[in-house]
Amino acid sequence: MDLSKIENFQDAVVTVMGLGRYKRGSGMGAAKWLIRHGAQTIITDLKDEEELEESMSLVMEWYEKYRNEYPERTIYQPIFVLGEHRKDDFVDADCVVQNPGVPSESEFVQEARKNGVAIESDVSLFFRYCPFPTIAVTGTKGKTTTTKMLGEMLKKQHPEAVIAGNINTSPLEFLDDLLKNGEEIPIVLELSSWMLESLPGVFQELGRGPQVSVVTNVFPDHLNRYESFGDYVASKSIIFQYQANDQFTVLNYDQETTRLMSADAHAHLFWASKITQEGNGCYVKENGRIALMQDGTEIDVIARNEVALKGEHNLENVLTSIAAALLYGIDLSHVQETLKTFVGVSDRQELVREVDEITYINDTTATNPGAVIVALKTFGADGDIVLIAGGVDKVNGEYSELADEIMKTCKHVVLFDGDASEAIEKAIAGRVPVSHATSMEEAVTGAKAVSATGDIVLLSPGAASFNMFQNEFDRGEQFREEVRKL
């Protein structure tokens, strides 16, 4: 298929692999965009009709809307193939749009590729057709906080700024309006490793990557999907490997992996660091002020104690955000104003409420052991944490470091069902009391029962959620709801 023009999707047969449940997520965004542009869209998902009933209804609502909105186009009714994938839908298609949750090793994706079918994603389509410069953010931890902070900075400069990607919002939701209006609007995208895997081809064709690429850090994660940690690191490196030499790469100097990744950076390299001030970068100076150093010129930004977002781990996100925003061309005043007011995002070390002098913290997006360790170090100095954790293993049972930190900071652990929970309990090896829960209600009431005045109940799972919850955000919302009932 000739992907050089959006118009070529008219009448093309396109298979969307993975619809999902997010109303504005990758699968939904791709399906809506393709139907709107006249593609004969086949939507296939291993989930059944009952599970995807709401998503299907929304797609059909948009189909009816587009039929009325674009009478000059042929708008085809989408075909749903649910509970299975059919080989013919991949080999006989003009293009396959692969949801980021679908592994590239899928036999159906491989069959499509073997038959010369174009493989795209919602993100690759966006980069292919959006002419405006973009900030792209990835990392194991901190990428959503960094993206949202950057989004606030961008919105202060332009209220219509786009914040999308791996935050449950497909960038295709914005593409047509961007092209119609023709005005250059600031854009920041959070990109997971899976999203990045779909981008080398389009970056090579364009001869450029994102205008500013940010890597917050890279820790072992998703090792149930990648053959090795090196493969996971390589997927993250895609974000800057195809940049032109007039673009910018921002890396976290203070983390060894990201420091080593710099060898593959071709654009102007900027560090974010609390421990060095060598070369171009955003640094914390000895006097407690944060400054951006660029080619020998120092831009004084803000005093560290004026930054609203607290925590040592968040300081890394602050430094990368400052560097990315200023390199992108955001006014210093907008950067400073955001730093003084932005306090973080929900589901990440979020204070839900205090009940009977017990504090309840929602950290549901801590889906790997490293993120849980950060939370435990943040809240557990007094050893008074009741940790709610566990679920589906993503790190091949590597929970020994987490177990050691649990021993230092936790008085009790409540574990959900799942193989990660089994691995965590085995690693704890009786050093801390453990109980089990088969629902969020049981987890919260069980945690409350073993808590005392001054304790912290911390939901920080260190694992995936799909065996018990729709996703990590559903898990967080269920936690908030149960805490509200206390």
Secondary structure in CASP SS format (residue, H / E / C, confidence):
PFRMAT SS
TARGET T0000
AUTHOR 0000-0000-0000
METHOD secondary structure of the structure
MODEL  1
M C 1.00
D C 1.00
L C 1.00
S C 1.00
K C 1.00
I H 1.00
E H 1.00
N H 1.00
F H 1.00
Q C 1.00
D C 1.00
A C 1.00
V E 1.00
V E 1.00
T E 1.00
V E 1.00
M E 1.00
G C 1.00
L C 1.00
G C 1.00
R C 1.00
Y C 1.00
K C 1.00
R C 1.00
G C 1.00
S H 1.00
G H 1.00
M H 1.00
G H 1.00
A H 1.00
A H 1.00
K H 1.00
W H 1.00
L H 1.00
I H 1.00
R H 1.00
H C 1.00
G C 1.00
A C 1.00
Q E 1.00
T E 1.00
I E 1.00
I E 1.00
T E 1.00
D E 1.00
L C 1.00
K C 1.00
D C 1.00
E C 1.00
E C 1.00
E C 1.00
L C 1.00
E H 1.00
E H 1.00
S H 1.00
M H 1.00
S H 1.00
L H 1.00
V H 1.00
M H 1.00
E H 1.00
W H 1.00
Y H 1.00
E H 1.00
K H 1.00
Y H 1.00
R H 1.00
N H 1.00
E H 1.00
Y C 1.00
P C 1.00
E C 1.00
R C 1.00
T C 1.00
I C 1.00
Y C 1.00
Q C 1.00
P C 1.00
I E 1.00
F E 1.00
V E 1.00
L E 1.00
G C 1.00
E C 1.00
H C 1.00
R C 1.00
K C 1.00
D H 1.00
D H 1.00
F H 1.00
V H 1.00
D C 1.00
A C 1.00
D C 1.00
C E 1.00
V E 1.00
V E 1.00
Q E 1.00
N C 1.00
P C 1.00
G C 1.00
V C 1.00
P C 1.00
S C 1.00
E C 1.00
S C 1.00
E H 1.00
F H 1.00
V H 1.00
Q H 1.00
E H 1.00
A H 1.00
R H 1.00
K H 1.00
N C 1.00
G C 1.00
V C 1.00
A E 1.00
I E 1.00
E E 1.00
S C 1.00
D H 1.00
V H 1.00
S H 1.00
L H 1.00
F H 1.00
F H 1.00
R H 1.00
Y H 1.00
C C 1.00
P C 1.00
F C 1.00
P C 1.00
T C 1.00
I E 1.00
A E 1.00
V E 1.00
T E 1.00
G C 1.00
T C 1.00
K C 1.00
G C 1.00
K H 1.00
T H 1.00
T H 1.00
T H 1.00
T H 1.00
K H 1.00
M H 1.00
L H 1.00
G H 1.00
E H 1.00
M H 1.00
L H 1.00
K H 1.00
K H 1.00
Q H 1.00
H C 1.00
P C 1.00
E C 1.00
A C 1.00
V E 1.00
I E 1.00
A E 1.00
G E 1.00
N C 1.00
I C 1.00
N C 1.00
T E 1.00
S C 1.00
P C 1.00
L H 1.00
E H 1.00
F H 1.00
L H 1.00
D H 1.00
D H 1.00
L H 1.00
L H 1.00
K H 1.00
N H 1.00
G C 1.00
E C 1.00
E C 1.00
I C 1.00
P C 1.00
I E 1.00
V E 1.00
L E 1.00
E E 1.00
L C 1.00
S C 1.00
S H 1.00
W H 1.00
M H 1.00
L H 1.00
E C 1.00
S C 1.00
L C 1.00
P H 1.00
G H 1.00
V H 1.00
F H 1.00
Q H 1.00
E H 1.00
L H 1.00
G C 1.00
R C 1.00
G C 1.00
P C 1.00
Q C 1.00
V E 1.00
S E 1.00
V E 1.00
V E 1.00
T C 1.00
N C 1.00
V C 1.00
F C 1.00
P C 1.00
D C 1.00
H C 1.00
L C 1.00
N C 1.00
R C 1.00
Y C 1.00
E C 1.00
S C 1.00
F H 1.00
G H 1.00
D H 1.00
Y H 1.00
V H 1.00
A H 1.00
S H 1.00
K H 1.00
S H 1.00
I H 1.00
I H 1.00
F H 1.00
Q H 1.00
Y C 1.00
Q C 1.00
A C 1.00
N C 1.00
D C 1.00
Q C 1.00
F E 1.00
T E 1.00
V E 1.00
L E 1.00
N E 1.00
Y C 1.00
D C 1.00
Q C 1.00
E H 1.00
T H 1.00
T H 1.00
R H 1.00
L H 1.00
M H 1.00
S H 1.00
A H 1.00
D H 1.00
A C 1.00
H C 1.00
A C 1.00
H E 1.00
L E 1.00
F E 1.00
W E 1.00
A E 1.00
S E 1.00
K C 1.00
I C 1.00
T C 1.00
Q C 1.00
E C 1.00
G C 1.00
N C 1.00
G E 1.00
C E 1.00
Y E 1.00
V E 1.00
K C 1.00
E C 1.00
N C 1.00
G C 1.00
R E 1.00
I E 1.00
A E 1.00
L E 1.00
M E 1.00
Q E 1.00
D C 1.00
G C 1.00
T E 1.00
E E 1.00
I E 1.00
D E 1.00
V E 1.00
I E 1.00
A E 1.00
R H 1.00
N H 1.00
E H 1.00
V C 1.00
A C 1.00
L C 1.00
K C 1.00
G C 1.00
E H 1.00
H H 1.00
N H 1.00
L H 1.00
E H 1.00
N H 1.00
V H 1.00
L H 1.00
T H 1.00
S H 1.00
I H 1.00
A H 1.00
A H 1.00
A H 1.00
L H 1.00
L H 1.00
Y H 1.00
G C 1.00
I C 1.00
D C 1.00
L H 1.00
S H 1.00
H H 1.00
V H 1.00
Q H 1.00
E H 1.00
T H 1.00
L H 1.00
K H 1.00
T H 1.00
F C 1.00
V C 1.00
G C 1.00
V C 1.00
S C 1.00
D C 1.00
R C 1.00
Q C 1.00
E E 1.00
L E 1.00
V E 1.00
R E 1.00
E E 1.00
V E 1.00
D C 1.00
E C 1.00
I E 1.00
T E 1.00
Y E 1.00
I E 1.00
N E 1.00
D C 1.00
T C 1.00
T C 1.00
A C 1.00
T C 1.00
N C 1.00
P H 1.00
G H 1.00
A H 1.00
V H 1.00
I H 1.00
V H 1.00
A H 1.00
L H 1.00
K H 1.00
T H 1.00
F H 1.00
G C 1.00
A C 1.00
D C 1.00
G C 1.00
D C 1.00
I E 1.00
V E 1.00
L E 1.00
I E 1.00
A E 1.00
G C 1.00
G C 1.00
V E 1.00
D C 1.00
K C 1.00
V C 1.00
N C 1.00
G C 1.00
E C 1.00
Y C 1.00
S H 1.00
E H 1.00
L H 1.00
A H 1.00
D H 1.00
E H 1.00
I H 1.00
M H 1.00
K H 1.00
T H 1.00
C E 1.00
K E 1.00
H E 1.00
V E 1.00
V E 1.00
L E 1.00
F E 1.00
D C 1.00
G C 1.00
D H 1.00
A H 1.00
S H 1.00
E H 1.00
A H 1.00
I H 1.00
E H 1.00
K H 1.00
A H 1.00
I H 1.00
A C 1.00
G C 1.00
R C 1.00
V C 1.00
P C 1.00
V E 1.00
S E 1.00
H E 1.00
A E 1.00
T C 1.00
S C 1.00
M H 1.00
E H 1.00
E H 1.00
A H 1.00
V H 1.00
T H 1.00
G H 1.00
A H 1.00
K H 1.00
A H 1.00
V C 1.00
S C 1.00
A C 1.00
T C 1.00
G C 1.00
D C 1.00
I E 1.00
V E 1.00
L E 1.00
L E 1.00
S C 1.00
P C 1.00
G C 1.00
A C 1.00
A E 1.00
S C 1.00
F C 1.00
N C 1.00
M C 1.00
F C 1.00
Q C 1.00
N C 1.00
E H 1.00
F H 1.00
D H 1.00
R H 1.00
G H 1.00
E H 1.00
Q H 1.00
F H 1.00
R H 1.00
E H 1.00
E H 1.00
V H 1.00
R H 1.00
K H 1.00
L C 1.00
END
